[in-house]
């Protein structure tokens, strides 16, 4: 899987909505996509490659929690 250079802002938006618990990220995908304010393709890419993106985040920031606190899109 190729990773775009601008994936962090989209991952941040996705993770913020996921953590809110407001939507089931799979069953209510259309609502979650709107809440994330990203395209359906970007959403799909993050959903399918979530573990890979998470691994990149953990390697660079130590944890997803730390990324969410420190990263500012």
Secondary structure, 3 states (H helix, E strand, C coil): CCCCCCHHHHHHHHHHHHHHCCCCCCCCHHHHHHHHCCCHHHHHHHHHCHHHHHHHHHHHHCCHHHHHHHCCC
